[in-house]
Amino acid sequence: DETSIPGILGAAITFIFVIAVIIALFYLLLGAVKWIFSGGDKAAVEGARSTITAAVIGLVILFLVFLVFTVILQFFGIDILAIVIPTI
């Protein structure tokens, strides 16, 4: 039930993770654009590489945290993968 505390908690966690993944993907694309427009400048390429590396590490951490949350919440009987969109 989406109006119960576990349902609200699951929806909130799912929403936060979706936003975090979108932000990480944005930074990944930003690093790629920086790399493309670096023009061979070593400092610019290194900055782009560090942006891409940070975005990939962030995505890996997000997926690991999501996995841990899923296991813990499944243990307590909360399903965060069931996304219910409220209707009017």
GROMACS elastic network, one bead per residue, 0.5 to 0.9 nm:
[ bonds ]
;  ai    aj funct       b0    kb
    1     4     6  0.57608   500
    1     5     6  0.88723   500
    1     6     6  0.82147   500
    1     7     6  0.58316   500
    1     8     6  0.86842   500
    1    84     6  0.88865   500
    2     5     6  0.80120   500
    2     6     6  0.78571   500
    2     8     6  0.59149   500
    2    10     6  0.86775   500
    2    11     6  0.78594   500
    2    83     6  0.86486   500
    2    84     6  0.68229   500
    2    85     6  0.89375   500
    2    86     6  0.84124   500
    3     6     6  0.83299   500
    3     7     6  0.61329   500
    3     8     6  0.62635   500
    4     7     6  0.51398   500
    4     8     6  0.61405   500
    4     9     6  0.84938   500
    5     8     6  0.51375   500
    5     9     6  0.59789   500
    5    10     6  0.84779   500
    6    10     6  0.59642   500
    6    11     6  0.84976   500
    6    73     6  0.89378   500
    6    77     6  0.84837   500
    6    78     6  0.57523   500
    6    79     6  0.80008   500
    6    80     6  0.85767   500
    7    10     6  0.51223   500
    7    11     6  0.61413   500
    7    12     6  0.85460   500
    7    78     6  0.71461   500
    7    79     6  0.75497   500
    7    80     6  0.75268   500
    7    82     6  0.87751   500
    8    11     6  0.51232   500
    8    12     6  0.60587   500
    8    13     6  0.85832   500
    9    12     6  0.51347   500
    9    13     6  0.61454   500
    9    14     6  0.85331   500
    9    78     6  0.84977   500
    9    80     6  0.78918   500
   10    13     6  0.52392   500
   10    14     6  0.61127   500
   10    15     6  0.85471   500
   10    73     6  0.83744   500
   10    78     6  0.68486   500
   10    79     6  0.64529   500
   10    81     6  0.75892   500
   10    82     6  0.81609   500
   10    83     6  0.83490   500
   11    14     6  0.51200   500
   11    15     6  0.60583   500
   11    16     6  0.86166   500
   11    80     6  0.62572   500
   11    81     6  0.82798   500
   11    82     6  0.81181   500
   11    83     6  0.65477   500
   11    84     6  0.79791   500
   12    15     6  0.50767   500
   12    16     6  0.61607   500
   12    17     6  0.86215   500
   12    80     6  0.86981   500
   13    16     6  0.51535   500
   13    17     6  0.61927   500
   13    18     6  0.86321   500
   13    66     6  0.88412   500
   13    69     6  0.87803   500
   13    80     6  0.72560   500
   14    17     6  0.51827   500
   14    18     6  0.61772   500
   14    19     6  0.86962   500
   14    66     6  0.87361   500
   14    80     6  0.63101   500
   14    81     6  0.73232   500
   14    83     6  0.80049   500
   15    18     6  0.51668   500
   15    19     6  0.62697   500
   15    20     6  0.86181   500
   16    19     6  0.52291   500
   16    20     6  0.61353   500
   16    21     6  0.86662   500
   17    21     6  0.61018   500
   17    22     6  0.85676   500
   17    62     6  0.72861   500
   17    63     6  0.87470   500
   17    66     6  0.75011   500
   18    21     6  0.51907   500
   18    22     6  0.62363   500
   18    23     6  0.86954   500
   19    22     6  0.51135   500
   19    23     6  0.62437   500
   19    24     6  0.86852   500
   20    23     6  0.51056   500
   20    24     6  0.61683   500
   20    25     6  0.86060   500
   20    58     6  0.89155   500
   20    59     6  0.84464   500
   20    62     6  0.76480   500
   21    24     6  0.50363   500
   21    25     6  0.60860   500
   21    26     6  0.84848   500
   21    58     6  0.85403   500
   21    59     6  0.65958   500
   21    62     6  0.73707   500
   21    63     6  0.88763   500
   22    25     6  0.51528   500
   22    26     6  0.61395   500
   22    27     6  0.87636   500
   23    27     6  0.63651   500
   23    28     6  0.86813   500
   23    55     6  0.88041   500
   24    27     6  0.51334   500
   24    28     6  0.62349   500
   24    29     6  0.87352   500
   24    54     6  0.86738   500
   24    55     6  0.52832   500
   24    56     6  0.76023   500
   24    58     6  0.65385   500
   24    59     6  0.62746   500
   25    29     6  0.62373   500
   25    30     6  0.84852   500
   25    55     6  0.69973   500
   25    56     6  0.84483   500
   25    59     6  0.79826   500
   26    29     6  0.51618   500
   26    30     6  0.60752   500
   26    31     6  0.86506   500
   26    55     6  0.84706   500
   27    31     6  0.60942   500
   27    32     6  0.85508   500
   27    51     6  0.68265   500
   27    52     6  0.70354   500
   27    54     6  0.83760   500
   27    55     6  0.58205   500
   28    31     6  0.52083   500
   28    32     6  0.63703   500
   28    33     6  0.87935   500
   28    51     6  0.69314   500
   28    52     6  0.50832   500
   28    53     6  0.81907   500
   28    54     6  0.82706   500
   28    55     6  0.53252   500
   28    56     6  0.71532   500
   29    33     6  0.61839   500
   29    34     6  0.85380   500
   29    52     6  0.79065   500
   30    33     6  0.51311   500
   30    34     6  0.61232   500
   30    35     6  0.85773   500
   30    48     6  0.80164   500
   30    51     6  0.76894   500
   30    52     6  0.79635   500
   31    34     6  0.50032   500
   31    35     6  0.61345   500
   31    36     6  0.86460   500
   31    47     6  0.79695   500
   31    49     6  0.67127   500
   31    50     6  0.78688   500
   31    51     6  0.51103   500
   31    52     6  0.50360   500
   31    53     6  0.87046   500
   31    55     6  0.84220   500
   32    35     6  0.50417   500
   32    36     6  0.62133   500
   32    37     6  0.87018   500
   32    48     6  0.67492   500
   32    49     6  0.82089   500
   32    51     6  0.85217   500
   32    52     6  0.70255   500
   33    36     6  0.50446   500
   33    37     6  0.61811   500
   33    38     6  0.84015   500
   33    48     6  0.80415   500
   34    37     6  0.52673   500
   34    38     6  0.58415   500
   34    44     6  0.72564   500
   34    45     6  0.74375   500
   34    47     6  0.79555   500
   34    48     6  0.53302   500
   34    49     6  0.87484   500
   34    51     6  0.88258   500
   35    38     6  0.51094   500
   35    39     6  0.79773   500
   35    40     6  0.84964   500
   35    44     6  0.70798   500
   35    45     6  0.54340   500
   35    46     6  0.84390   500
   35    47     6  0.81890   500
   35    48     6  0.51642   500
   35    49     6  0.72832   500
   36    39     6  0.71128   500
   36    40     6  0.87959   500
   36    45     6  0.85761   500
   36    48     6  0.88749   500
   37    40     6  0.83217   500
   37    44     6  0.85667   500
   37    45     6  0.89259   500
   38    41     6  0.56466   500
   38    42     6  0.80627   500
   38    43     6  0.84675   500
   38    44     6  0.52629   500
   38    45     6  0.58548   500
   38    48     6  0.81141   500
   39    42     6  0.88297   500
   39    44     6  0.81399   500
   39    45     6  0.83568   500
   40    43     6  0.87780   500
   40    44     6  0.76839   500
   40    45     6  0.68775   500
   41    44     6  0.53328   500
   41    45     6  0.61507   500
   41    46     6  0.86161   500
   42    45     6  0.51281   500
   42    46     6  0.60829   500
   42    47     6  0.85787   500
   43    46     6  0.51084   500
   43    47     6  0.61720   500
   43    48     6  0.86379   500
   44    47     6  0.50394   500
   44    48     6  0.61553   500
   44    49     6  0.85179   500
   45    48     6  0.50584   500
   45    49     6  0.60355   500
   45    50     6  0.85871   500
   46    50     6  0.61516   500
   46    51     6  0.86119   500
   47    50     6  0.51565   500
   47    51     6  0.62550   500
   47    52     6  0.87241   500
   48    51     6  0.50596   500
   48    52     6  0.62403   500
   48    53     6  0.85683   500
   49    52     6  0.51543   500
   49    53     6  0.60617   500
   49    54     6  0.85578   500
   50    54     6  0.60265   500
   50    55     6  0.85168   500
   51    54     6  0.51989   500
   51    55     6  0.61974   500
   51    56     6  0.87071   500
   52    55     6  0.51049   500
   52    56     6  0.62025   500
   52    57     6  0.85998   500
   53    56     6  0.52156   500
   53    57     6  0.61313   500
   53    58     6  0.84705   500
   54    57     6  0.51269   500
   54    58     6  0.59912   500
   54    59     6  0.86167   500
   55    59     6  0.62034   500
   55    60     6  0.86833   500
   56    59     6  0.50742   500
   56    60     6  0.62426   500
   56    61     6  0.86314   500
   57    60     6  0.51031   500
   57    61     6  0.61602   500
   57    62     6  0.85461   500
   58    61     6  0.51257   500
   58    62     6  0.60708   500
   58    63     6  0.86588   500
   59    63     6  0.61958   500
   59    64     6  0.85781   500
   60    63     6  0.52455   500
   60    64     6  0.61889   500
   60    65     6  0.86207   500
   61    64     6  0.50723   500
   61    65     6  0.60751   500
   61    66     6  0.84468   500
   62    65     6  0.51643   500
   62    66     6  0.60244   500
   62    67     6  0.85430   500
   63    67     6  0.60804   500
   63    68     6  0.86421   500
   64    67     6  0.50207   500
   64    68     6  0.62748   500
   64    69     6  0.86111   500
   65    68     6  0.50601   500
   65    69     6  0.60481   500
   65    70     6  0.84252   500
   66    69     6  0.50637   500
   66    70     6  0.59721   500
   66    71     6  0.85793   500
   67    70     6  0.50839   500
   67    71     6  0.62419   500
   67    72     6  0.86455   500
   68    71     6  0.51935   500
   68    72     6  0.61379   500
   68    73     6  0.84810   500
   69    72     6  0.51194   500
   69    73     6  0.58456   500
   69    74     6  0.82360   500
   69    80     6  0.88138   500
   70    73     6  0.52356   500
   70    74     6  0.58514   500
   70    75     6  0.84485   500
   70    78     6  0.85043   500
   70    79     6  0.77205   500
   70    80     6  0.69931   500
   70    81     6  0.83106   500
   71    74     6  0.51694   500
   71    75     6  0.62291   500
   71    76     6  0.88954   500
   72    75     6  0.51175   500
   72    76     6  0.66521   500
   72    77     6  0.88085   500
   72    78     6  0.87106   500
   73    76     6  0.50514   500
   73    77     6  0.61060   500
   73    78     6  0.50150   500
   73    79     6  0.67991   500
   73    80     6  0.75873   500
   74    78     6  0.53538   500
   74    79     6  0.61767   500
   74    80     6  0.83428   500
   75    78     6  0.76061   500
   76    79     6  0.89955   500
   79    82     6  0.59651   500
   79    83     6  0.89209   500
   80    83     6  0.71301   500
